[in-house]
Amino acid sequence: MASTRMRTSSSAIVYHRVAAAGDMAEHDVSTTDSAVSSLGGSGDFQLEGDETVVHVDASKVQDTTEAAIGSAAIADYIYIKNTGFTSAAKTTATTSNLTIGIGGTFANGGCQLVPGDSIIMYGLGGGSNNLSEFQLDSTSGDIYAEIVYL
C-alpha cells in the first residue's frame, strides 16, 4: 500500500550589499555572523496513509484589498507563492509584496512574500486550518498568487 508523503527543504543566505565606491563595483559579501551562517533544513514525512488524495489549486489574482483565500478545510498543508506577476499568463512582472494574515487579518500576525518567494505550512492547528483563516493582500497592485492545499 502506498502513502502520500512530502519532502521539504529550505535555505537562506544572509549577506551585505556593498555600494559602489571609487573603482569598486557594487558587490555582495556573506556575513560572518555565526547565528545566521546555516539557516535552513529539510524534512520527509507522511501526509496521508494512502495515495488517493486530491491536491486543490486555489490560485488567484490578489489586489490591495485584504481578503480570505476562500472557505475550505486544509487537512495537511498549504503552499502560497508570490509569482512576481500580475496574472496567470505571467507576462507582466510586479514588484509588489504579498502579505499573508494567518489566523485572521495581517494585523493579527502574518508574513510577507517578496516576488518569487513561497511558503509551505503543514501540521496546521485550529485557527489556521481553513482557507478562511488566511487573509491575503498586495502591497500595491495585482499579484498572481499560486495556492495549493490538501
C-alpha positions as CSV (number, residue, x, y, z in Angstrom):
1,M,0.0,0.0,0.0
2,A,1.2,3.5,-0.9
3,S,1.2,6.6,1.2
4,T,1.3,10.3,0.3
5,R,4.5,12.0,1.6
6,M,6.1,15.4,1.4
7,R,9.8,16.2,1.2
8,T,10.7,19.8,2.0
9,S,13.8,21.8,2.1
10,S,14.7,25.4,2.7
11,S,17.8,27.6,2.8
12,A,18.6,31.2,3.3
13,I,21.8,33.2,2.9
14,V,22.3,36.5,4.8
15,Y,24.7,38.9,3.1
16,H,25.7,42.5,2.9
17,R,25.4,44.6,-0.3
18,V,28.3,46.9,-0.6
19,A,27.6,50.0,-2.6
20,A,29.9,51.0,-5.5
21,A,32.6,53.5,-4.5
22,G,35.7,54.7,-6.3
23,D,36.8,52.0,-8.7
24,M,34.9,49.3,-6.7
25,A,31.7,47.9,-8.3
26,E,28.7,47.1,-6.1
27,H,29.1,43.6,-4.7
28,D,27.7,41.2,-2.1
29,V,29.6,39.8,0.8
30,S,28.5,37.0,3.1
31,T,28.0,37.8,6.7
32,T,30.4,36.3,9.3
33,D,27.6,36.2,11.9
34,S,27.5,32.6,13.1
35,A,23.9,32.9,14.2
36,V,22.8,33.0,10.5
37,S,25.6,31.0,8.8
38,S,23.5,27.9,8.1
39,L,19.8,28.8,8.0
40,G,17.6,26.1,6.5
41,G,16.6,22.5,6.9
42,S,14.8,19.6,5.3
43,G,12.2,17.0,6.2
44,D,10.4,14.0,4.8
45,F,7.1,12.9,6.3
46,Q,3.7,11.3,5.6
47,L,0.8,13.5,4.8
48,E,-1.8,10.7,4.2
49,G,-1.9,6.9,4.7
50,D,-3.0,6.3,1.1
51,E,-2.3,7.6,-2.4
52,T,-5.9,8.7,-3.3
53,V,-5.6,12.3,-2.4
54,V,-6.7,15.4,-4.3
55,H,-4.4,18.5,-4.1
56,V,-6.6,21.6,-4.7
57,D,-5.4,24.6,-6.8
58,A,-6.8,27.8,-5.3
59,S,-4.5,30.2,-7.2
60,K,-5.8,33.7,-7.7
61,V,-5.1,37.3,-8.6
62,Q,-4.9,39.3,-5.3
63,D,-5.3,43.0,-5.2
64,T,-4.7,45.5,-2.4
65,T,-8.0,44.6,-0.6
66,E,-7.3,42.2,2.2
67,A,-9.5,39.1,1.7
68,A,-9.7,35.4,2.7
69,I,-8.3,32.9,0.2
70,G,-11.7,31.1,0.3
71,S,-13.5,28.8,2.7
72,A,-12.5,25.1,2.8
73,A,-10.7,22.9,5.3
74,I,-6.9,22.4,5.0
75,A,-6.3,18.8,6.0
76,D,-2.5,18.6,5.5
77,Y,-0.7,21.6,4.0
78,I,-1.0,24.9,2.2
79,Y,1.5,26.3,-0.3
80,I,1.4,30.0,-1.2
81,K,3.7,31.7,-3.7
82,N,4.1,35.3,-4.8
83,T,4.8,34.6,-8.5
84,G,6.0,38.2,-9.2
85,F,3.4,38.6,-12.0
86,T,0.1,40.3,-12.2
87,S,-1.9,37.4,-13.9
88,A,-1.8,33.7,-14.5
89,A,-0.4,34.4,-18.0
90,K,2.8,35.6,-16.2
91,T,3.5,38.2,-18.9
92,T,3.6,41.4,-16.7
93,A,6.0,41.5,-13.7
94,T,5.3,43.2,-10.4
95,T,7.5,44.2,-7.5
96,S,4.6,44.1,-5.0
97,N,4.8,42.0,-1.8
98,L,2.1,39.5,-0.9
99,T,1.0,39.9,2.7
100,I,-0.4,36.8,4.5
101,G,-2.5,37.1,7.6
102,I,-2.5,33.8,9.5
103,G,-5.4,33.1,11.8
104,G,-7.1,36.3,10.8
105,T,-6.0,39.7,9.5
106,F,-2.4,40.5,8.7
107,A,-2.5,42.9,11.7
108,N,-3.0,39.9,14.0
109,G,0.1,38.2,12.7
110,G,1.5,37.0,9.5
111,C,4.3,37.5,6.9
112,Q,5.1,38.9,3.6
113,L,6.4,37.2,0.5
114,V,8.6,39.1,-2.0
115,P,8.2,38.3,-5.7
116,G,9.3,34.8,-6.4
117,D,9.1,33.7,-2.7
118,S,6.9,31.0,-1.4
119,I,5.9,29.3,1.9
120,I,4.7,25.8,2.8
121,M,2.8,25.4,6.1
122,Y,1.8,21.9,7.3
123,G,0.6,20.4,10.6
124,L,-1.8,23.3,11.0
125,G,-3.9,23.6,14.1
126,G,-7.2,25.3,15.0
127,G,-7.3,28.9,13.9
128,S,-5.2,28.2,10.8
129,N,-6.6,25.0,9.2
130,N,-9.2,26.6,6.9
131,L,-8.7,28.9,3.9
132,S,-10.9,31.5,5.6
133,E,-8.2,31.9,8.2
134,F,-5.6,33.0,5.7
135,Q,-6.0,36.6,4.6
136,L,-4.1,37.9,1.6
137,D,-3.4,41.3,0.1
138,S,-0.9,43.1,-2.1
139,T,1.2,46.0,-1.1
140,S,0.4,47.7,-4.4
141,G,-1.4,46.4,-7.5
142,D,-2.4,42.9,-8.6
143,I,-0.3,39.8,-7.8
144,Y,-1.0,36.4,-9.1
145,A,-0.6,34.1,-6.1
146,E,-0.2,30.3,-6.6
147,I,-2.0,28.5,-3.9
148,V,-2.3,24.7,-3.5
149,Y,-3.6,22.8,-0.5
150,L,-4.6,19.4,0.7
